[in-house]
Amino acid sequence: MAEGSAAPRFSIGRFSENELVLFDEHKQESWIIYPPRSVYDFLPVRRHSKNITLVEHHPWAPFTLTRDHQLRAQDACLVHGLACPANEAVQAAVDLGFDPFA
């Protein structure tokens, strides 16, 4: 690591064609990115259309609920827009060479 550069925020939990799992140890949370190409059976009921990237947020604290963020490349998060915290996970995915919108 170059002097003065920060450690990466996310570590990779899983990297496959169907999903990218990122861990944020400092914030104690996980982000699972399911691009439109994902073929899991549970995804159609959780996203509005086939061109949506679903980003699932998992806080690690007990009894906290997971939260889905639906993103399109042209609109960012459909609920939170550019201020959505899922955008950081999506940018990390791109930086790692994972295409979250294909």
Secondary structure, DSSP 8 states (H G I E B T S, - for coil): --TT----S-EEEEE-SS-EEEEETTTTEEEEEE-TT---TTSTTTSSSTT-EEEEEEE-STT---EEEEEETTTEETTTBTT-THHHHHHHHHHTT--TT-
